[in-house]
């Protein structure tokens, strides 16, 4: 079994979302991410990084490739999503972001792809993430209660994290109010 298969779901699983609707060339994905719109606004990858991630996803069995002839030009790869790739992508999309530090990149990628699936997927994604954030807040507030008297610097660090998560919760509430019945695509 490949190390990626047993590893926790990561942001690179978002790349599988590009292939959910149709087969693509790796360079098409790169061009999409290079544009200053949609995911290109939040996620920037060098072409070599993208190709390395796609190779890892292929090794894990999530993508399959075929080679397409281009006459006198070098042949190019066409990537398609495998059934296990679709299952991995769906698991990634349904799983809340695990850490506040990963929220900006990972959640916005999930929100983008959930929007392609429709309002129900968006609402479900937001609800699951709100539940995760509320759980984080409970844990952080318990930590803060212990630290407040003993270690002020550590308490301030935890307070910073609490305020970050509270801001995320507020933004998720805005998302729910704005996108509750809308389709992002």
N, C-alpha and C positions, 0 to 999 in steps of 0.2 A: 504494500500500500504506500502510496506517495506521501511524503511529509505534509503536503498541502491538504490532502484529503482529511487527515486527522487534526490538522491545525484549526484553531478557531476561525470563524468567518472573518474575513478582512476586507478592506476597502477594494482590493483588486477584484473581488467578486462583482463589483459594479460594472466592470468591463464586460461581463457576461450579458448584462442588460442591453448592450448595444446589439448583440446578436440574437436577442429574443424574437425580434420581429422579422429579421432577414439575415442572410449570409452577408458578410462584409469582408473587404480587404483590410488588413491591419492599418494601412495608410489612411483609409477612410475614417477609421476610429480616431487616428491621430489628428486628421484635419478637423473633425468635429470638435475635439477637445481644444484645438488651437484657436478656435473662433471665440470671440469675446461675447458669447451668449450661451444661455443654458448652462450646462456643466462646465463649459470653458471659462465661465466667470469665477468658478471656485476651485477647479481642479486643473493643475498644470503638470504635464509630464513631458519629459524629453522623449524624443522618438525612440531612442535606445532603451529607455526605461519601460516604455509601453510595450515594445517588442519583447523584452525580457519577461514582463508580467504575462503577456499572452502566451509565451513559450511555457511558463510554469503552469498556466491554466490548461494548456494542451497536454502537458505531461501528467497532470492530475486526471485527465480523461474528461474534462469539462468542455473542450473544444475539439473539433476535428478539422483538418485542413485538406484541401485538394489543391492541385496546381493547375492553373489556367494558362494556356498558351496565349501569347500576344504577338504572334508573327515574328518579326525580326527583333523585337524587344525581349528582354528576359522574362521568363514566366513569373506569374505572381500567385501568391497564396490566397485562397478564399477560405474564410473561417466560418464554420457553422457551430451552433450550440448542440451539444449532445444531450440526451435525456438526463444524464447525471449532472451536466452543467446547468440545465434548466432547474433541476431539483435544488442544486447548491445555490443558484441565484434566488430562487423563491424562499429558501431558508434564510439567506442573508437579508432579503428584503423584509421579511417578517420579524427578524430579530432586532430588538432595540439596540441602539448604539450603547456600548458597554461603559464608556468613559467620557466624561465631559470634555477632555482634551481632544477627543476624536470627533466631537459633534459636528463642527463646521464642515469638514470634508465629507464625512460618512453620512450624516443625516441628510445633508442637502442632495447627495447622490441618491439616497433612498427616496427622498421626496420627489425628485425628478422622475425616477422610474415608476414610482407608485402613481404619479400623475398620468402616466401613459396607460396604466391599468384602470383608471377611473376613480370616481369620487369615493367609492366604498374602500378601495385600497388605501387612498390618502387618509381617510378618517380612521381606519384601523391602525395605520402606521403611527399617526399622531397620538392616538389613544394609548397604544402600547408604550410609546416613548414617554408620554406624560407619566404613566405608571412607574416606569423605570426612574425618571427624574425625582418623583416623590419619594421613592425608596432611597435614592442617593441622599436626598435632603434629610430624611430621618437618620440615616447613618452619620452624616456629617454633623448634624445638630447634637447627636449623642457624643461624638468626639469633642465638639466644641465645649460642651458642658464639663467634660473632664479636664480639658486643657486650660480653661479660662483662668483659674487661680494659680495653676502650677507653672505653665510655660506660655507666657504672653505671645512670643513670636509665633510659636506653633499654633496658638489659638487664632492669631491674625491670618495665618496661611489658610486655616480651615474656614475662617470667615470669608476670605476671598473666594474660595471654592463654593461656599454656600451662595454668595451673591451671584456668581457665574451661573449656577444651576437655577437660581430664582429667575435670572434674566432669560435663560433658555425656556423655562416654564412659561413665562410671560409671552415670549415669542411663539411658542407652540400654541398657546391660547389664541394668539393673533392668527396663526396658520389655520387653526380649526374654524375660527369665525370667518376667515376669508375664503378658505378652500373647502369648507364642509360639504358643499354640493357641487363644486366646480371641478372641471377636468383641467389639469395643468398642461396637457399637450395641445 
